[in-house]
Amino acid sequence: MAQLHALDKEKHDLTPWVEVVLNNRSTTTFGSTEIYKEAEHLKLEVLKVSNKNDRSIAGLEKLIENTQYVKDLSPLEVFKLKCKERDFDLKANPEILDAFAEVLQIALDR
């Protein structure tokens, strides 16, 4: 909470988007609710509250651990692995993969 209040006191041209990663598993269930409620009174937007312990090592992090450099992976591979890690079914949502590929192509053309 102190870090959110410190960020709130800083001057920003745009509203900061924040992802809060909790370190203690026991605070996740009620801690995330408190964080969202507190953020309602701050000049920032909490987009996500997650627990560090909930992150799956089997997905992207495991592959990166076994890869000498992240640059060995294509952006599309990273996206697919991240979706898999988060249990997001790209086969059931092909439009998301198409949108990512389109954005990636625009970024690469610049």
C-alpha positions, 0 to 999 in steps of 0.5 A, a space after each residue: 500500500 505504501 508503494 501505491 501511495 508513493 506512486 500516487 504522490 508522483 507527478 505523471 502526465 498520464 494515469 499510471 497503470 499498475 500491476 501489483 505482485 504479492 509475495 505472501 500467499 496468505 494475503 492474496 484473497 483479502 489483500 487484492 480486494 483491499 488494494 483495488 478499494 484503496 486504488 479507487 482513491 488514488 490517481 492510478 489504475 491497478 490493472 492486475 493483482 497477482 501472487 508471486 507464488 501462483 506463477 507457473 514455472 512450467 510455462 514461459 519462465 521454465 523455457 527462459 530458464 533453459 534458454 541462454 537468451 530470451 532473444 532466442 525466442 520469437 515474440 510470437 513464441 513468447 506470446 503463445 507461451 505466456 497465454 499457455 502459462 495463464 491458461 488462456 486458450 488461443 485455440 478457442 480465441 483465434 481472434 486474439 492470436 490474429 490481433 497479436 500477429 497484426 500488432 506485431 507486424 505493425 511494430 516490426 514494420 516501423 
